[in-house]
Amino acid sequence: MSRALTNLVGAKYGPFEVTEDKRLHFYDPVTVRTICCNRVITKKTVIALNTVRWRKGKQCARCAQQTWSGLSGAEHALLQRARKHGLVKQWKGAAGARLMLDHLGPAPSKDHVLGTINPSKPHGPDNSVWMTQSELLIAHKRAVSVPTPNGPTTIPIMARRLKLSRQAIHQRQERGYTLEEATTTPKGAVPERLLKLRANKKKS
């Protein structure tokens, strides 16, 4: 027994309004008019229109593409990353995206990524900054901060500078090295403080 079909002419699905419904089956296409640019097109199924994506949409795909066409691929990628974390109200939408890009400006270098000062809050004028990967990991408490004259960095980076593994740094700390000693002492060397302690132990 076939399912009874309701005539959908006049029904609105986000940016679409049904203008013609000649379906013989539930999955047959319907003709719709785009509310944003008044184009008449055919959508494959009513189910496609009835999804959350179309229900909440305000523009059809072509209008949305034209709205964002002034942005480069890198800017698109930046906006997508920011959206995943969350955006304040004034940075949402096409106008908000331009405000966000103008506020941030170009990245200082290829090593910089978009980060948040407070990871629990969305991206906004007071919370979004360019950070190096190390600064981002430290800010999100995913890495131990190692102070250096050029700013804080992480154990893996200091290990690479000393041509050591991360495990070697941790093993040094287990043997009594401080964090500074473990990340600054060259490979094969022993800190002077530890040499004195060993010498005193031998005397006693």
Contacts in CASP RR format, 6 or more apart in sequence:
PFRMAT RR
TARGET T0000
AUTHOR 0000-0000-0000
METHOD contacts of the structure
MODEL  1
MSRALTNLVGAKYGPFEVTEDKRLHFYDPVTVRTICCNRVITKKTVIALN
TVRWRKGKQCARCAQQTWSGLSGAEHALLQRARKHGLVKQWKGAAGARLM
LDHLGPAPSKDHVLGTINPSKPHGPDNSVWMTQSELLIAHKRAVSVPTPN
GPTTIPIMARRLKLSRQAIHQRQERGYTLEEATTTPKGAVPERLLKLRAN
KKKS
2 25 0 8 1.000
3 26 0 8 1.000
5 21 0 8 1.000
5 23 0 8 1.000
5 26 0 8 1.000
7 21 0 8 1.000
8 18 0 8 1.000
8 21 0 8 1.000
8 30 0 8 1.000
8 46 0 8 1.000
9 18 0 8 1.000
9 19 0 8 1.000
9 20 0 8 1.000
9 21 0 8 1.000
10 17 0 8 1.000
10 18 0 8 1.000
10 19 0 8 1.000
11 17 0 8 1.000
11 18 0 8 1.000
12 18 0 8 1.000
12 35 0 8 1.000
13 32 0 8 1.000
13 49 0 8 1.000
13 50 0 8 1.000
13 54 0 8 1.000
13 55 0 8 1.000
14 35 0 8 1.000
14 54 0 8 1.000
14 55 0 8 1.000
14 56 0 8 1.000
14 57 0 8 1.000
14 58 0 8 1.000
15 34 0 8 1.000
15 35 0 8 1.000
15 36 0 8 1.000
15 54 0 8 1.000
15 57 0 8 1.000
15 58 0 8 1.000
15 59 0 8 1.000
15 60 0 8 1.000
15 63 0 8 1.000
16 32 0 8 1.000
16 33 0 8 1.000
16 34 0 8 1.000
16 35 0 8 1.000
16 43 0 8 1.000
16 49 0 8 1.000
16 54 0 8 1.000
16 60 0 8 1.000
17 32 0 8 1.000
17 33 0 8 1.000
17 35 0 8 1.000
18 30 0 8 1.000
18 31 0 8 1.000
18 32 0 8 1.000
18 49 0 8 1.000
19 31 0 8 1.000
19 32 0 8 1.000
19 33 0 8 1.000
19 40 0 8 1.000
20 30 0 8 1.000
20 31 0 8 1.000
21 30 0 8 1.000
21 31 0 8 1.000
22 28 0 8 1.000
22 30 0 8 1.000
23 29 0 8 1.000
23 30 0 8 1.000
23 46 0 8 1.000
26 46 0 8 1.000
27 45 0 8 1.000
27 46 0 8 1.000
27 47 0 8 1.000
28 45 0 8 1.000
29 42 0 8 1.000
29 43 0 8 1.000
29 44 0 8 1.000
29 45 0 8 1.000
30 42 0 8 1.000
30 43 0 8 1.000
30 46 0 8 1.000
30 49 0 8 1.000
31 40 0 8 1.000
31 41 0 8 1.000
31 42 0 8 1.000
32 40 0 8 1.000
32 41 0 8 1.000
32 42 0 8 1.000
32 43 0 8 1.000
32 49 0 8 1.000
33 39 0 8 1.000
33 40 0 8 1.000
34 40 0 8 1.000
34 41 0 8 1.000
34 60 0 8 1.000
34 63 0 8 1.000
36 58 0 8 1.000
36 59 0 8 1.000
36 60 0 8 1.000
36 63 0 8 1.000
37 60 0 8 1.000
37 62 0 8 1.000
37 63 0 8 1.000
39 60 0 8 1.000
39 62 0 8 1.000
41 60 0 8 1.000
43 49 0 8 1.000
48 54 0 8 1.000
59 67 0 8 1.000
67 94 0 8 1.000
68 76 0 8 1.000
68 94 0 8 1.000
68 97 0 8 1.000
71 79 0 8 1.000
71 97 0 8 1.000
71 101 0 8 1.000
75 97 0 8 1.000
75 101 0 8 1.000
78 101 0 8 1.000
78 104 0 8 1.000
78 114 0 8 1.000
79 97 0 8 1.000
79 100 0 8 1.000
79 101 0 8 1.000
81 114 0 8 1.000
82 91 0 8 1.000
82 100 0 8 1.000
82 114 0 8 1.000
82 123 0 8 1.000
82 128 0 8 1.000
85 116 0 8 1.000
85 122 0 8 1.000
85 123 0 8 1.000
86 122 0 8 1.000
86 123 0 8 1.000
87 100 0 8 1.000
87 122 0 8 1.000
87 123 0 8 1.000
87 124 0 8 1.000
88 122 0 8 1.000
88 123 0 8 1.000
88 124 0 8 1.000
88 125 0 8 1.000
90 96 0 8 1.000
90 99 0 8 1.000
90 124 0 8 1.000
90 125 0 8 1.000
91 97 0 8 1.000
91 99 0 8 1.000
91 100 0 8 1.000
91 123 0 8 1.000
91 124 0 8 1.000
100 123 0 8 1.000
100 124 0 8 1.000
100 128 0 8 1.000
103 125 0 8 1.000
103 128 0 8 1.000
104 114 0 8 1.000
104 128 0 8 1.000
104 130 0 8 1.000
107 113 0 8 1.000
107 130 0 8 1.000
108 130 0 8 1.000
111 132 0 8 1.000
111 133 0 8 1.000
112 130 0 8 1.000
112 131 0 8 1.000
112 132 0 8 1.000
113 130 0 8 1.000
113 131 0 8 1.000
113 132 0 8 1.000
113 133 0 8 1.000
113 136 0 8 1.000
114 123 0 8 1.000
114 128 0 8 1.000
114 129 0 8 1.000
114 130 0 8 1.000
114 131 0 8 1.000
115 123 0 8 1.000
115 128 0 8 1.000
115 129 0 8 1.000
115 130 0 8 1.000
115 131 0 8 1.000
115 136 0 8 1.000
115 139 0 8 1.000
116 122 0 8 1.000
116 123 0 8 1.000
116 127 0 8 1.000
116 128 0 8 1.000
116 129 0 8 1.000
116 139 0 8 1.000
117 126 0 8 1.000
117 127 0 8 1.000
117 128 0 8 1.000
117 129 0 8 1.000
117 139 0 8 1.000
118 127 0 8 1.000
119 139 0 8 1.000
119 140 0 8 1.000
121 127 0 8 1.000
131 139 0 8 1.000
134 143 0 8 1.000
134 152 0 8 1.000
134 153 0 8 1.000
134 154 0 8 1.000
134 157 0 8 1.000
135 152 0 8 1.000
137 143 0 8 1.000
137 154 0 8 1.000
138 144 0 8 1.000
138 145 0 8 1.000
138 152 0 8 1.000
138 154 0 8 1.000
143 154 0 8 1.000
143 155 0 8 1.000
143 156 0 8 1.000
144 154 0 8 1.000
144 155 0 8 1.000
144 179 0 8 1.000
145 152 0 8 1.000
145 153 0 8 1.000
145 154 0 8 1.000
146 152 0 8 1.000
146 153 0 8 1.000
146 154 0 8 1.000
146 155 0 8 1.000
146 157 0 8 1.000
146 158 0 8 1.000
146 179 0 8 1.000
146 180 0 8 1.000
146 183 0 8 1.000
147 180 0 8 1.000
148 158 0 8 1.000
155 166 0 8 1.000
155 169 0 8 1.000
155 170 0 8 1.000
155 183 0 8 1.000
156 166 0 8 1.000
158 169 0 8 1.000
158 183 0 8 1.000
158 184 0 8 1.000
159 165 0 8 1.000
159 166 0 8 1.000
159 168 0 8 1.000
159 169 0 8 1.000
159 183 0 8 1.000
162 183 0 8 1.000
162 184 0 8 1.000
162 185 0 8 1.000
162 186 0 8 1.000
162 187 0 8 1.000
163 187 0 8 1.000
164 187 0 8 1.000
169 182 0 8 1.000
169 183 0 8 1.000
170 182 0 8 1.000
172 181 0 8 1.000
172 182 0 8 1.000
172 185 0 8 1.000
173 179 0 8 1.000
173 182 0 8 1.000
176 194 0 8 1.000
177 185 0 8 1.000
177 191 0 8 1.000
177 194 0 8 1.000
181 191 0 8 1.000
181 193 0 8 1.000
181 194 0 8 1.000
185 191 0 8 1.000
END
